[in-house]
């Protein structure tokens, strides 16, 4: 009796096929997460200028995009008076003229480093300006000793309440100034930042709000919002000609062209320290604080995008044009993340760290390739 051999292999049932898909999907997803946890690459650096790869954050990208808009906002609270060409006595005389114009407060960002003739008269004039905030510096001597105040000639004679710290919140001269410390605990007690001291004289409620934000964020520093903002700048010769422009305003006096006082910020490679204090002050007064999307939300967003990418890849991978479609889809997802993150930043001041979603999407493709390679080693048929 002749028996015919069955040439049609038995097709796997639906349950086996679903099980295989689930195993592949879970394996690919776990592999992508594992690769991400290795943190072998700094994915923020992909969007950074070449000279700032070593110090770059997602908020820098958002700040640059926001500041590049044609829309500009004129700050109504702060007026800047540059004194680059003035001598010491001329600066103090200018401050006396500004005080006549009834400003809300005056902030001076110029240090007098050595004794000079007429200093006793200058000190007497400074004592007659109750709304004045003078600069002071601090040094960080480490976790044990903490912050200590630096000697500042002449200004040390003034009460601590009339002084504000002008240090930039950076670890090196080439660091990017993104934040400011509202205050410092020093060997001379609690001292305020220049922006905080000025805001306290004009809007104490705004300072209280800042303290709440600082507690909610669980940190000692506040992000500076370098929004597309402009400031009224007056020449010293214009002060008495237009006193109404200074009335009830916070007047910042300092240098805009001092090469020793320029810093890197997210929106400018050479921003004067005076302007940085102005932006920090505006952040406090306007209350437009930047908040970072919580860590768990970053993971959820990244995982959802990674799952979406892997599912689409598994669905279209078997087609001839699947690879081309996936490259287009990958670029679309990257652009979508950047657009959504930028809109959240501009309209809600929320920082979405690009490293999470970008890394998981990029590693999703790598995980697929590695997973198929692992299956190949064990001679298991790929999807």
Helices and strands as residue ranges (DSSP letters): H 14-38, G 43-47, G 50-52, H 58-67, E 73-82, H 88-100, E 105-108, H 119-127, E 132-136, E 138-140, E 147-149, G 155-157, G 160-162, E 163-165, E 179-181, E 183-186, E 189-192, H 194-202, H 204-217, E 221-223, E 229-234, G 236-238, G 243-245, E 250-254, G 259-261, E 262-265, E 268-272, H 273-286, E 291-292, H 295-316, H 322-348, E 350-351, H 354-377
